[in-house]
Amino acid sequence: MSSLGFSGAGLVMLEATGVEARGRISHRCLGLYSDANEKALAHVMQIARQSAGPTKFGIQLAHAGRKASTHLPWSERSGPLGPGEDPWITVAPSALPFDNGWHTPEALDEAGMRTAIDAFVAATKRAARIGFDVVEIHGAHGYLVHEFLTPLANKRTDSYGGSLENRMRFPLAIARAMREALPPGIALGARITGSDWVEGGWTVDDAAVFAGELKKLGCVYVCVSSGGAVPKASVPLGPGYQVPLAATVRERAKLPVWAVGMISGFHQAEQIVAGGKADMVALARGFLDDPRWGWHAADHLGAQAFCPPQYRRARPPLWAPQPHG
């Protein structure tokens, strides 16, 4: 975190962070649902801020829903935890497993939904106490909020299922409660899905409506991702493949958007923003591969990025690698 804090990024967003233990994806996922969680993360952030300069910090609050209780993403095994691997009961809008062989989740009742909302609120308050500048609700990638939104996972027949208005009811209740729990100086945003890439699933038209409703509740941006609701989807992978979704949501909902997904080049990112397709660009793999991506982008594009004084001697034009040979 401390390294990314002075990477030249305008905002460093922490990974999906579970708002309750059963909302974690795996046993090793970051959580913010206890005093111990809060104390540990506050210590990490104190260190990260020491040399961060103007960089802001945000945290993405999430609940994995029916995609919880799984093996570590980088482990040799994939999919849900089995007997003897300390699995836990998962929850969802409907009692439908994510895929064959996955845990069948419990369908949330009114009390269960209230518990989930309270968990998001409690984590939001913890994030505010720690001093995050941005709190983001994770409403994408097939996790709990997205599960309520998409008709592929939400088969309810009550007031939380069926029509788009009904399917948005629980996600919007979470967003409303989070905004009310945040002090005015902390921004609320959301990562949303632009498409399920499956016939009969969530569409970019739905996403634009949802983004507009989030705006009314005080969300100041949405980050438009896609996919993840079901294991088999026709995702058109390629550089910037989700940018058109972001552009559509931006135009229709009239609020700032982040573009994300297979964006790695300096000029590629610049063209997305300069072309009016998005207001910001989110990168993960780019910064993991090159923690100084922001510095290098500024150098290539003729801009300036914050750099700690002790690092300045290692940057052009004071020093530059010479061609070999």
Secondary structure, DSSP 8 states (H G I E B T S, - for coil): -HHHHTSS-SEEEEEEEESSGGG-SSTTS-B-SSHHHHHHHHHHHHHHHTT-TT-EEEEEEE--GGG-SB--TTSS--SB--TTS-----EESSS--SSTTS---EE--HHHHHHHHHHHHHHHHHHHHHT-SEEEEEE-TTSHHHHHH-TTT----STTSSSHHHHHHHHHHHHHHHHHHS-TTSEEEEEEES--SSTTS--HHHHHHHHHHHHHHT--EEEEE---SSS------STTTTHHHHHHHHHHH-S-EEEESS---HHHHHHHHHTTS-SEEE-SHHHHH-TTHHHHHHHHHT------GGGGGGSTTT-------
